Amino acid sequence: MDLNDPRHAILELAKGKLTTDPEQHSGEGIFFTSRMFDRFIILSKGLYFSHQDPDDDWLMEHNIDMKGTAVQMSIGTDSDREINEVFDRFALDHQEYGFSKTHVPLSLATYSDENFVSRSQARRLLARFRDFKEVLLDFDGVETIGQAFADEIFRVYARNNPEVDVIAINTNEQVEKMIMRAQNKLTSG
């Protein structure tokens, strides 16, 4: 995992549980903080990451020449968001109350017009999915995916990691067909 690549670091932040020092902290701070507010922005190393409630993550390059990192958070004075609701959204077992579910927007994993076609792209995306029991893989805005990409996630990874449930959301017809093709090979092979 190359956290020196700002785009990759942003994707990993969006997944949650990212830490460079697991002995000292859980890596959940930015993930949950970004979801406590109506709008959360990080500006760093030529990139702009924004999370707007609910789950509208996006990334774009910017041309602001600055040193360091800027963070902006805002919440409406009329917000009725409860802290427990935010934590509950990402806990499968409310008895255990752990951070076991995440939402991953694929839009954060692309460079401009890049398509999702290869196994290596899928493997980069799948990094740290084992830290969760359920991953909502959000295909919003993704027009097409390749057979190898779908196969790596929905057959190979699913077979090798049955404890992780990867659920595709916001898919169009083409993406859904490619996912079903990979899943059919899983059940027939």
GUVO-597031 format. One record per atom (N, C-alpha, C): x, y, z. Coordinates in steps of 0.02 Angstrom, whole numbers, plus 50000, padded with zeros to 5 digits. Layout:
BEGIN
XYZ;...
//
This chain:
BEGIN
500434994250000;500005000050000;500455006250000;500395010349949;500815016249942;500445022449966;500555024150029;500225030050057;500565036550037;501125036050001;501435042049974;501065044649913;500675040349881;500245042449826;499615045349858;499515051949853;498945055049887;498265052049867;498185050049805;497545047149784;497425040549820;497945036549827;497875030249862;497725031449936;498075036249965;497965037850036;497245040050048;496965044150002;496275046450009;495785040550006;495905035949959;495475029949955;495505026050020;496095025150047;496175021350109;495845025050168;495885031650169;495545035450221;494795034450217;494535034250156;493815033450146;493585026550170;494005021450165;493825014850189;493765014850266;494225018350299;494245018250371;494765013450397;494925014050462;495405009850496;496115010550468;496285016350441;496945017550415;497375020650469;497925017450485;498385020150535;499095018250518;499555022650533;500265021150525;500565018750590;500165018950644;500405016850710;499855013250748;499715006950730;499155003350761;499235002250836;499835002750862;499925001950934;499655008050972;499635013850939;499435019950972;498735022350957;498475020650897;497795022750881;497475018050830;496815018350826;496425013450787;496375015150713;496495021350695;496415023350625;495685024650607;495265025550656;494555026750644;494375034150648;494825038250672;494675045250686;494435049250627;494815049450572;494615053350514;493975050650484;493915043950480;493325040850451;492695043250488;492685042450554;492085044150591;491985051750598;492535055350605;492475062650609;492165065450545;492385062850488;492115065350424;491375063950417;491125058850452;490415057150447;489985060450502;490315063550550;489955067150603;489705073950579;490035076450526;489885083150502;489495082850437;489165088350420;488825088850356;489325089250299;489885092350312;490395093150261;491085092750294;491525088750265;492195087850291;492675088150231;493185092250236;493645093250179;494365092650203;494765089150164;495495089050175;495815091450110;496255096250115;496635098850059;497365097450073;497685093250030;498375091250043;498715088749980;499335090449971;499755087849917;499415087849849;499105093349832;498795093949766;498135090449757;497845087949810;497195084649806;496705087549856;496075086749839;495525089349879;495065083449892;494965081649955;494505076249974;493925079350012;493335077549992;492745080250025;492265074650041;491995074750100;491445070150117;490855074550136;490305073450100;489695077050116;489165071950134;488815073250187;488315068550211;487725068150162;487465062450146;487695055850167;488135052650113;488695050250132;489155046250091;489265048750020;489425055050014;489565057849948;490305059649944;490735054449945;491455055549941;491655057249871;492115061849863;492395063149798;493075066249805;493445066149751;494135068149751;494265072049688;494665077149693;494855080749633;495525084049644;495895085049590;496525088649595;496385096049602;496835099549633;496775106749638;497455109749623;497475116149609;498095119549591;498325124349644;498105123649704;498305128049758;498995125949783;499475130549780;500145129149803;500175130649878;500195125449917;500205126449989;500635121150022;500885122650080;501255117750119;500795115150174;500865108850190;500465106050244;499785103650221;499345103050268;498675100450256;498165105050289;497625106350253;497085110350281;496475105850289;496115106750344;495515102850358;494955107750375;494375106650345;493785110750360;493205106150376;492835107750429;492255103850449;491685108750462;491085106950441;490505111150455;489895106750469;489465109350512;488845105850528;488315111150540;487725109850515;487175114650523;486945115150594;486745121050614;486505121950683;485845118350694;485515116450639;484885112750645;484975105250635;485605102950635;485735095850624;485445091650681;485135086150663;484875081550713;485275075050715;485865075150685;486295069250683;486515067450754;486445061050770;486655058550835;487295054450826;487755055150871;488395051550866;488275044050861;487825041350901;487695034150899;487435031850832;487045036050797;486795034250731;487375033350682;487875037650686;488455037250642;488825030750655;488945029250718;489295022950734;488875016850715;488225017250726;487785011650710;487785009950635;487855015050592;487855013850520;488425009250498;488955008950538;489545005150518;489684999250565;489174997250601;489214991350645;488694986350623;488914980250608;488434975050588;488104972050649;488504970750699;488254967550760;488204972950814;487594975150829;487514980650876;487624978450948;487694971950959;487894969551026;488644970651035;489014969050982;489744969750984;489954977050975;489574980750934;489674987850922;490354989450893;490614985150850;491254986350818;491184989750751;491724992450726;491754995550660;491884989850610;491344986650589;491394980650548;491134981550477;490874987450461;490574988650396;490854995250369;490994995350303;491235001550273;490915002650205;490975008550181;490685010650117;491265013350075;491405010250017;491975012149975;491735014649907;491775021049895;491585023749829;492145022449778;491995018749726;492495017349675;492745023649641;492345028849642;492555035149611;493205037649639;493385035649700;494015037749731;494605033649706;494475028349669;495015023749649;495235024849577;494975029949543;495145030849472;495555037149461;495915036949407;496275042749382;495915045049318;495625050649318;495245053749262;494795048749228;494935046849166;494485042449127;494665035049133;495055033249183;495275026349191;494675021749202;494695015949169;494175010849178;494435005449225;493975001949257;494154996349301;494174989949260;494764987849240;494804982049196;495264976449221;495754978049262;496274973149277;496224970249347;496544964449355;496594961349421;497014965549469;497534968749444;497954972849487;497564978749515;497134981749475;496694987149500;496244984449556;495964978549544;495514975549595;495904974149659;496504971549654;496904969949714;497074976249753;497234981749718;497364988049753;496734990349791;496164989649758;495534991549789;495384987149850;495524980749845;495364975949897;495804976349959;496344980249955;496804980850012;496404982750075;496514979150127;496224980150194;495474978650199;495174975750147;494464973750154;494394968550209;494914964650223;494874959550276;494784962550345;494884969150351;494774972450415;494034973250431;493604971450383;492884972450390;492514965850378;491894965550403;491454959850389;491024961250329;490874967650316;490454969550259;490734975850227;490804975550160;491044981250122;490524982950069;490254989050072;489804991450020;490244994749967;490284991449910;490704993749855;490254997849808;490345004449809;489885009049776;490115010549704;489725008249655;489895009049584;489565015249554;489335019849595;489015025849569;489485029449521;489245030849460;489645034249410;490105029749369;490135023349385;490545018649348;490125015549292;490315016849231;489925014549173;490065007349155;490685005149162;490864998449141;491444995749182;491474989149189;492054985949220;492254979949177;492884978149182;493134972449144;493024965849179;493064960549140;492964953749166;493474952049219;494114953649208;494634951949257;494534955649323;494334961949319;494214965949379;493644962849419;493094961449386;492514958349421;492684951549448;493044947449409;493224940749431;493654940849493;494134945449495;494594945849552;494214947449617;493714951749612;493344953849672;492804948849690;492384947149641;491754943549657;491804935949650;492384933349627;492484926149626;493104924349668;493694926949648;494314925149681;494314927549754;494204934049764;494214936649832;493644933649873;493054933049845;492484930249881;492624923049903;492934919149859;493104912249876;493634911949932;494134916249928;494684916049976;494554919750041;494014923650043;493854927650102;493114927250118;492854921350133;492124920650144;491864924550205;492314926650249;492104930450307;491964937850292;492144940050230;492024946850209;491484946850155;490954950350168;490404950850120;490484957350081;490674956750016;490744962549973;490084963349935;489754968949946;489104970249916;489154976049868;488984974749805;488994980049754;488354984149759;488434990749760;487844995249761;487915000349705;487355003149685;487325008349633;487645006049568;487474999949548;487744997149485;487254998449428;487524999249369;487104999549309;487044992549281;486684991649226;486564985049198;487204981549176;487654985149143;488274982049119;488704979649177;488784983749229;489184981949287;488864975949322;488214976149330;487854970649363;487954964049326;487934964249259;488034958149220;488734955349229;489234959649231;489914957249239;490014954249309;489704957249359;489744954549427;489394947749430;488804947249401;488434940949401;488834935549365;489174937249311;489584932449275;490124929549321;490464933949359;490984931649405;490684927449461;490124929549488;489804925849542;489554919049519;489314918549458;489094912149431;489664907249426;490264909649409;490854905349406;491034902949476;490914907049526;491064905149595;490624899249616;489974899649600;489514894449622;489554888149577;489784888949516;489814883049471;490494879749471;491004883249497;491684880549494;491904878149558;
//
